[in-house]
Amino acid sequence: MTTVGVLTPHTAPGPELEIPTMSSGRVDVLVSRIPVRGGAPEQLREGTTPSTLDEAAARLPAGRFDALAYASTSSGYAIGAAGERELVTGLRDRWHLPVASSGLAAVDALHAYGIGRVTLVHPPWFDRAAGELGVSYFRAQGVEAVETRADSVPADPSQVRPGHVRDWVADHLDDRVEAVFFGGNGFRVAGAVDDIERRTGALVLAANQVLLWAVLRATRTALPITGYGRLLREPSPGTVPTSR
């Protein structure tokens, strides 16, 4: 059993549901939620200061964890790629644990597969500003990005089902797409990833799926996983930049 302490500013469940499911219970998740005043970029940035992160990590049960993970793609967008790498490095150095984050994991996965262009699919609760920050985030790391929102899926994260996402993809994406990243750790789409890859032929990434992948790499845990996309099913090709 690998145990991960997840830090997140979001109230919607995400990693604590999808990561144990994808790993068939072999990766356990305990969450510490970071209090923020809202979801605007400046408010999310306030939740990424070292003192705020350390307070959240200190609320996790001592001695229980093999790794820490920061689960908020929108916060990563808000602080930018360099800021998120600094966040991960700081947590690692202060807590002496491997650390992963969703945004950096997505970029590392794209680099691993030699993919230089990605379609960002965001949930309806991401506004235009978040989408623009997402595009800038990936472009700053050498990945060309275009952004769209899955407006037809439920606006309540708890109501989103894989079928909603599959239906949206069938109407909006085609086989010219090289890679897709479903941003948002509360956007629970992992159950649709395999089917979308079969339909489109694209590499399909999702926030909690890439977070699990990064945790397994950071902890050097070999755990073959089927049913949730190529990223977890196949050994990663090439040499991958890491955030450890």
Residue pairs with C-beta under 8 A, 6 or more apart in sequence:
1 26
1 27
1 28
2 23
2 26
2 27
2 28
2 66
2 67
2 215
2 216
2 219
2 221
2 223
3 27
3 28
3 29
3 30
3 64
3 65
3 66
4 15
4 19
4 27
4 28
4 29
4 30
4 65
4 66
4 67
4 68
4 69
4 215
5 30
5 31
5 32
5 57
5 60
5 64
5 65
5 67
5 68
5 69
6 15
6 16
6 29
6 30
6 31
6 32
6 68
6 69
6 70
6 71
7 31
7 32
7 34
7 53
7 56
7 57
7 68
7 69
7 70
7 71
7 91
8 14
8 15
8 31
8 32
8 33
8 34
8 70
8 71
8 72
8 185
9 33
9 34
9 35
9 36
9 44
9 47
9 72
9 75
10 33
10 71
10 72
10 185
10 186
11 33
12 157
12 158
12 186
13 157
13 158
13 186
13 188
14 71
14 157
14 184
14 185
14 186
14 187
14 188
14 207
14 208
15 29
15 31
15 69
15 71
15 185
15 208
15 211
16 29
16 30
16 31
17 188
18 188
18 190
18 208
18 209
18 212
19 27
19 29
19 208
19 211
19 212
19 215
20 27
20 28
20 29
21 190
22 190
22 208
22 209
22 212
22 225
22 227
22 228
22 232
23 212
23 223
23 225
24 225
26 223
27 212
27 215
27 216
27 221
27 223
30 60
30 61
30 64
30 65
32 56
32 57
32 59
32 60
33 56
34 47
34 52
34 53
34 56
35 47
36 43
36 44
36 46
36 47
37 43
37 46
39 74
40 129
41 74
41 77
41 78
41 129
41 130
41 133
42 78
44 72
44 74
44 75
44 78
44 79
45 75
45 78
45 79
46 52
47 72
47 75
48 75
48 78
48 79
48 83
48 87
50 90
50 94
53 70
53 87
53 90
53 91
54 94
54 95
57 68
57 91
57 95
65 97
66 97
66 98
66 219
66 221
67 97
67 98
67 99
67 100
67 215
67 218
67 219
68 91
68 92
68 95
68 97
68 98
68 99
68 100
69 99
69 100
69 101
69 102
69 211
69 214
69 215
70 76
70 84
70 87
70 88
70 91
70 99
70 100
70 101
70 102
71 101
71 102
71 185
71 207
71 208
71 211
72 102
72 185
73 102
73 103
73 106
73 134
73 183
73 184
73 185
73 207
74 126
74 130
74 133
74 183
74 184
75 84
76 83
76 84
76 101
76 102
76 103
76 104
76 137
77 103
77 130
77 133
77 134
77 136
77 137
77 183
78 133
79 87
80 136
80 137
80 140
81 103
81 104
81 107
81 137
81 140
81 141
82 140
84 101
84 103
84 104
85 104
85 243
87 101
88 99
88 100
88 101
88 104
88 243
89 99
89 243
91 97
91 99
92 98
92 99
92 244
98 215
98 218
98 219
98 244
99 218
99 243
99 244
100 211
100 214
100 215
100 217
100 218
100 243
101 211
101 214
101 243
102 183
102 185
102 207
102 208
102 210
102 211
102 214
103 137
104 214
104 243
105 210
105 211
105 213
105 214
105 243
106 118
106 181
106 183
106 205
106 207
106 210
107 138
107 141
107 143
107 241
108 214
108 240
108 241
108 242
108 243
109 203
109 205
109 210
109 213
109 231
109 236
109 240
110 116
110 118
110 143
110 179
110 181
110 203
110 205
111 142
111 143
111 240
111 241
112 236
112 237
112 238
112 240
113 179
113 203
113 237
113 238
114 237
114 238
115 143
115 178
115 179
115 203
116 142
116 143
116 144
117 143
117 144
117 145
117 146
117 178
117 179
118 138
118 143
118 144
118 145
118 146
118 178
118 179
118 180
118 181
118 205
119 145
119 146
119 147
119 148
119 173
119 177
119 179
119 180
119 181
119 202
120 131
120 134
120 135
120 138
120 145
120 146
120 147
120 148
120 181
120 183
121 148
121 149
121 150
121 168
121 180
121 181
121 182
121 183
122 130
122 131
122 134
122 147
122 148
122 149
122 150
122 182
122 183
122 184
122 187
123 149
123 150
123 153
123 155
123 157
123 160
123 183
123 184
123 186
123 187
124 149
124 150
124 151
124 153
124 154
124 155
125 155
125 157
125 184
125 186
126 134
126 149
126 183
126 184
131 147
131 149
132 147
134 145
134 147
134 183
135 145
135 146
135 147
137 145
138 144
138 145
139 145
148 172
150 164
150 165
150 168
150 172
152 164
152 167
152 168
152 171
153 160
153 164
153 165
153 168
154 160
154 164
157 186
157 187
157 188
160 187
160 188
160 189
162 189
162 191
162 192
162 195
163 192
165 182
165 189
165 192
165 196
166 192
166 195
166 196
166 199
169 192
169 196
169 199
169 200
170 199
173 180
173 196
173 200
173 202
174 200
175 200
175 201
175 202
177 200
177 202
178 202
178 203
179 202
179 203
179 204
179 205
180 196
180 200
180 202
180 203
180 204
180 205
181 205
181 206
181 207
181 210
182 189
182 204
182 205
182 206
182 207
183 207
184 207
185 207
185 208
185 211
187 206
187 207
188 208
189 206
190 206
190 208
190 209
190 228
191 228
193 204
193 205
193 206
193 209
193 228
193 229
194 227
194 228
194 229
196 202
196 204
197 203
197 204
197 229
197 230
203 229
203 230
203 231
204 229
204 230
205 229
205 231
206 229
209 228
209 229
209 231
209 232
210 231
212 225
212 232
213 231
213 232
214 243
215 221
216 222
216 223
217 236
217 240
217 242
217 244
218 242
218 243
218 244
224 232
224 233
225 232
225 233
226 232
226 233
